[in-house]
Amino acid sequence: RELEDSAKQISSALVRGKGGLAEECQALLESFKQRLGEGQRGEKVDAEFRSSLQAILETCDKRAKAELERVFKSRKSKLPDAQKEEAKKKLGTPIEYQGELTRYTWSLCLADAVDRDQLRALKVHFKKTIEELWQVESSQSIAEQQARDLFNQEWEAFEEECRGRFAKTAKSKKQLAEEVCMVFNHVLRQHRHGDEALHVLELVPSSGLLSADAFAWDHVINYLELRSASRLQEFVAAQRTEKGYAPRATSTNETEMIRNHVVPELRRRLLPMMVLEVEGEMPSEEKLLDAMQR
């Protein structure tokens, strides 16, 4: 446990500390995003970005291992080689996670830049096509239907190229499940031993996520037990009054009251805490941890 805590402290300082790996990766992203904005070719910039990122990750990994070696040497008692190797693997996990996070964010930036380039190419292409049509019309008349057919041919050719490019970037359900599990399991490994609220959570493989059914609120009623019929009727009456409906006579259909009044109220209160919205970049480790704790 002492060795595990030391590895966490080292990785935390090197990854999230001032001037650490997270800040280096963010600076690298900003630098290469600027190059994309200047119109440089996406393939060339992408290759250079991935090479630079790999160099930063390797440097951080070497620093982390050097720090861990100093911890080993400072101990009075020697540790078995197997424990040392296990500690080194755990040390590299946050670094790998930061690398994956940066690559994922970069892929979003690159896709956005490629979309802009494609739109620019579309405008240039059709501007050139229209100019050619005007030149032809000035020398000889061209039928409207002929012009429409020509436009449709050009559009279909461009659209087919775009669909092919998007098909290459689209991810399967299995790939998405693997990425989601990688991110959440990483955060859980880092914090499950130090946070009592996370003790009940288990690491989930992608196969488990793919085979799991969507949460059905209709089935919630199966987990509810009625302890006081009078309180249920009071709750239903209060709800109807609050919504402006006339209170009904006492009902004996308790199951329907639970289904129509209690379950929707549970959903209204619990759903915001069961939802994690992701916009643009992958959420930070802190945001994921907060969602798990909720």
C-alpha positions as CSV (number, residue, x, y, z in Angstrom):
1,R,0.0,0.0,0.0
2,E,2.9,2.4,0.8
3,L,4.5,1.6,-2.6
4,E,1.1,2.2,-4.3
5,D,0.7,5.6,-2.6
6,S,4.2,6.6,-3.6
7,A,3.5,5.7,-7.2
8,K,0.2,7.7,-7.1
9,Q,2.0,10.8,-5.7
10,I,4.7,10.6,-8.3
11,S,2.3,10.3,-11.2
12,S,0.0,13.0,-9.8
13,A,2.9,15.4,-9.5
14,L,4.3,14.7,-13.0
15,V,0.9,14.6,-14.8
16,R,-1.3,17.2,-13.0
17,G,1.4,19.3,-11.2
18,K,2.5,22.7,-12.4
19,G,4.4,22.4,-15.6
20,G,3.4,18.7,-15.8
21,L,2.4,16.5,-18.6
22,A,-1.2,17.8,-18.7
23,E,0.0,21.4,-19.3
24,E,2.6,20.2,-21.8
25,C,-0.1,18.3,-23.8
26,Q,-2.4,21.3,-23.7
27,A,0.3,23.6,-25.0
28,L,1.1,21.1,-27.8
29,L,-2.6,21.0,-28.7
30,E,-2.8,24.8,-28.9
31,S,0.4,25.0,-31.0
32,F,-0.8,22.4,-33.6
33,K,-4.4,23.7,-33.7
34,Q,-2.9,27.1,-34.7
35,R,-1.0,25.4,-37.5
36,L,-4.2,23.8,-38.7
37,G,-5.9,27.2,-38.6
38,E,-3.2,28.6,-40.8
39,G,-4.1,26.1,-43.5
40,Q,-1.3,23.6,-43.3
41,R,-2.0,20.1,-44.7
42,G,-3.8,17.9,-42.1
43,E,-1.8,14.7,-42.8
44,K,1.6,16.4,-42.3
45,V,0.5,18.2,-39.2
46,D,-1.1,15.1,-37.8
47,A,2.1,13.0,-38.2
48,E,4.2,15.7,-36.6
49,F,1.7,16.1,-33.7
50,R,1.7,12.4,-32.9
51,S,5.5,12.2,-33.1
52,S,5.9,15.2,-30.7
53,L,3.3,13.8,-28.3
54,Q,5.0,10.4,-28.2
55,A,8.3,12.1,-27.4
56,I,6.7,14.0,-24.5
57,L,5.0,10.9,-23.1
58,E,8.3,8.9,-23.2
59,T,10.2,11.7,-21.5
60,C,7.5,11.8,-18.7
61,D,7.6,8.1,-18.4
62,K,11.4,8.1,-17.9
63,R,11.2,10.9,-15.3
64,A,8.5,8.9,-13.4
65,K,10.5,5.7,-13.4
66,A,13.6,7.6,-12.2
67,E,11.6,9.1,-9.3
68,L,10.3,5.7,-8.4
69,E,13.8,4.3,-8.5
70,R,14.8,6.9,-5.9
71,V,12.0,5.8,-3.7
72,F,13.2,2.2,-4.0
73,K,16.7,3.1,-3.0
74,S,15.5,5.3,-0.1
75,R,13.8,2.3,1.5
76,K,15.6,0.4,4.2
77,S,14.1,-3.0,3.2
78,K,14.4,-4.3,-0.3
79,L,11.4,-5.1,-2.4
80,P,10.9,-8.2,-4.7
81,D,11.4,-7.5,-8.4
82,A,7.8,-8.5,-9.1
83,Q,6.5,-5.7,-6.8
84,K,8.8,-3.2,-8.5
85,E,7.5,-4.1,-11.9
86,E,3.9,-3.9,-10.7
87,A,4.6,-0.4,-9.3
88,K,6.1,0.7,-12.6
89,K,3.1,-0.5,-14.5
90,K,0.7,1.4,-12.2
91,L,3.0,4.4,-12.6
92,G,2.6,4.4,-16.4
93,T,-1.2,4.2,-16.3
94,P,-1.9,7.9,-15.7
95,I,0.6,8.8,-18.3
96,E,-1.0,6.5,-20.9
97,Y,-4.4,7.9,-20.0
98,Q,-3.2,11.5,-20.5
99,G,-1.8,10.4,-23.8
100,E,-5.1,8.9,-24.9
101,L,-7.0,11.9,-23.7
102,T,-4.7,14.2,-25.8
103,R,-4.9,12.0,-28.9
104,Y,-8.7,11.9,-28.7
105,T,-8.9,15.7,-28.3
106,W,-6.5,16.1,-31.2
107,S,-8.6,13.7,-33.4
108,L,-11.6,16.0,-32.8
109,C,-9.6,19.1,-33.7
110,L,-8.2,17.4,-36.8
111,A,-11.6,16.2,-38.0
112,D,-13.0,19.8,-37.6
113,A,-10.1,21.2,-39.6
114,V,-10.6,18.6,-42.3
115,D,-14.3,19.4,-42.5
116,R,-13.4,23.1,-43.0
117,D,-10.9,22.2,-45.7
118,Q,-13.5,20.1,-47.4
119,L,-16.1,22.9,-47.3
120,R,-13.5,25.3,-48.7
121,A,-12.7,22.8,-51.5
122,L,-16.5,22.4,-52.1
123,K,-16.9,26.2,-52.6
124,V,-13.8,26.5,-54.8
125,H,-14.9,23.5,-56.9
126,F,-18.5,24.7,-57.5
127,K,-17.3,28.3,-58.1
128,K,-15.0,27.0,-60.8
129,T,-17.8,24.8,-62.3
130,I,-20.2,27.8,-62.4
131,E,-17.6,30.0,-64.0
132,E,-17.1,27.3,-66.7
133,L,-20.8,27.2,-67.3
134,W,-21.0,30.9,-67.7
135,Q,-18.1,30.8,-70.2
136,V,-19.9,28.1,-72.2
137,E,-23.2,30.0,-72.1
138,S,-21.4,33.1,-73.4
139,S,-20.2,31.2,-76.5
140,Q,-23.1,28.9,-77.0
141,S,-26.4,28.4,-75.2
142,I,-26.7,25.5,-72.8
143,A,-30.1,24.0,-71.8
144,E,-31.2,24.4,-68.2
145,Q,-31.7,20.6,-67.9
146,Q,-28.2,20.1,-69.1
147,A,-26.8,22.5,-66.6
148,R,-28.8,20.8,-63.8
149,D,-27.5,17.4,-64.9
150,L,-24.0,18.6,-64.8
151,F,-24.4,20.1,-61.4
152,N,-25.9,16.9,-60.0
153,Q,-23.0,14.8,-61.4
154,E,-20.5,17.1,-59.8
155,W,-22.4,17.1,-56.5
156,E,-22.7,13.3,-56.4
157,A,-19.0,12.8,-57.1
158,F,-18.1,15.2,-54.2
159,E,-20.7,13.7,-51.9
160,E,-19.4,10.2,-52.5
161,E,-15.9,11.3,-51.6
162,C,-17.1,12.8,-48.4
163,R,-19.1,9.7,-47.4
164,G,-16.1,7.6,-47.9
165,R,-14.0,9.8,-45.7
166,F,-16.6,9.9,-42.9
167,A,-17.0,6.1,-43.1
168,K,-13.3,5.7,-42.3
169,T,-13.6,7.9,-39.2
170,A,-16.9,6.4,-37.9
171,K,-16.4,4.2,-34.9
172,S,-18.2,0.9,-34.2
173,K,-20.2,0.3,-31.0
174,K,-17.4,-2.0,-29.9
175,Q,-14.7,0.7,-30.3
176,L,-16.8,3.2,-28.5
177,A,-17.5,0.8,-25.6
178,E,-13.8,0.0,-25.3
179,E,-12.9,3.8,-25.2
180,V,-15.6,4.5,-22.6
181,C,-14.5,1.5,-20.4
182,M,-10.8,2.5,-20.7
183,V,-11.6,6.1,-19.5
184,F,-13.9,5.1,-16.6
185,N,-11.9,2.1,-15.4
186,H,-8.8,4.3,-15.3
187,V,-10.4,6.8,-13.0
188,L,-11.9,4.0,-10.9
189,R,-8.5,2.4,-10.4
190,Q,-7.0,5.6,-9.3
191,H,-9.6,6.5,-6.7
192,R,-11.5,3.4,-5.6
193,H,-9.2,2.6,-2.7
194,G,-9.2,6.1,-1.3
195,D,-12.9,7.0,-1.8
196,E,-15.5,5.1,0.2
197,A,-18.2,6.1,-2.2
198,L,-16.5,4.2,-5.0
199,H,-16.0,0.9,-3.1
200,V,-19.2,-0.6,-4.5
201,L,-18.2,0.0,-8.1
202,E,-16.5,-2.7,-10.2
203,L,-14.3,-2.4,-13.3
204,V,-16.5,-3.1,-16.4
205,P,-15.2,-4.8,-19.6
206,S,-16.4,-3.5,-22.9
207,S,-18.2,-6.9,-23.5
208,G,-20.3,-6.2,-20.4
209,L,-21.2,-2.7,-21.6
210,L,-22.2,-4.0,-25.0
211,S,-24.4,-6.8,-23.6
212,A,-26.1,-4.6,-21.0
213,D,-29.7,-3.5,-21.6
214,A,-30.6,0.2,-21.4
215,F,-32.0,1.3,-18.1
216,A,-35.8,0.9,-18.2
217,W,-37.7,3.2,-15.8
218,D,-40.8,1.1,-16.2
219,H,-39.1,-1.7,-14.3
220,V,-38.3,0.5,-11.3
221,I,-41.7,-0.4,-9.8
222,N,-40.4,-4.0,-9.3
223,Y,-37.9,-2.6,-6.7
224,L,-40.3,-0.6,-4.7
225,E,-42.2,-1.8,-1.6
226,L,-45.2,-0.1,-0.2
227,R,-45.0,0.4,3.6
228,S,-47.8,2.9,4.2
229,A,-50.8,3.1,1.9
230,S,-52.1,6.2,3.7
231,R,-48.9,8.1,3.0
232,L,-48.9,7.0,-0.6
233,Q,-52.5,8.4,-1.0
234,E,-51.4,11.7,0.7
235,F,-48.5,12.0,-1.7
236,V,-50.7,11.4,-4.7
237,A,-53.3,13.9,-3.5
238,A,-50.6,16.5,-2.9
239,Q,-49.1,15.9,-6.4
240,R,-52.5,16.3,-8.1
241,T,-53.2,19.5,-6.1
242,E,-49.8,20.9,-7.0
243,K,-50.5,20.3,-10.7
244,G,-53.9,21.9,-10.5
245,Y,-56.0,18.7,-10.7
246,A,-59.0,18.0,-8.5
247,P,-58.2,15.4,-5.8
248,R,-59.7,12.0,-6.5
249,A,-61.6,9.8,-4.2
250,T,-59.5,7.3,-2.3
251,S,-58.1,4.7,-4.7
252,T,-57.3,1.1,-3.9
253,N,-55.1,0.6,-6.9
254,E,-51.8,1.2,-5.2
255,T,-49.7,-0.3,-8.0
256,E,-51.1,2.3,-10.5
257,M,-50.5,5.1,-8.0
258,I,-46.8,4.0,-7.6
259,R,-46.4,3.6,-11.4
260,N,-48.1,6.9,-12.3
261,H,-46.9,9.2,-9.5
262,V,-43.9,7.7,-7.5
263,V,-41.8,6.4,-10.4
264,P,-42.0,9.6,-12.5
265,E,-41.0,11.6,-9.4
266,L,-38.0,9.3,-8.8
267,R,-37.0,9.7,-12.4
268,R,-37.3,13.5,-12.2
269,R,-35.0,13.6,-9.1
270,L,-32.5,10.9,-10.1
271,L,-32.1,11.3,-13.8
272,P,-29.9,14.5,-13.6
273,M,-27.5,12.6,-11.4
274,M,-27.4,9.6,-13.8
275,V,-26.5,11.6,-16.9
276,L,-23.0,12.8,-18.0
277,E,-23.1,15.1,-21.0
278,V,-19.9,15.2,-23.2
279,E,-19.5,18.2,-25.5
280,G,-16.5,18.4,-27.8
281,E,-13.4,17.3,-25.8
282,M,-13.2,14.2,-23.6
283,P,-14.2,15.1,-20.0
284,S,-11.5,15.6,-17.4
285,E,-10.7,13.1,-14.8
286,E,-12.2,15.4,-12.1
287,K,-15.5,15.6,-14.0
288,L,-15.7,11.8,-14.4
289,L,-14.9,11.3,-10.8
290,D,-17.7,13.7,-9.8
291,A,-20.1,11.8,-12.0
292,M,-19.2,8.5,-10.4
293,Q,-19.5,9.9,-6.9
294,R,-23.0,11.2,-7.7
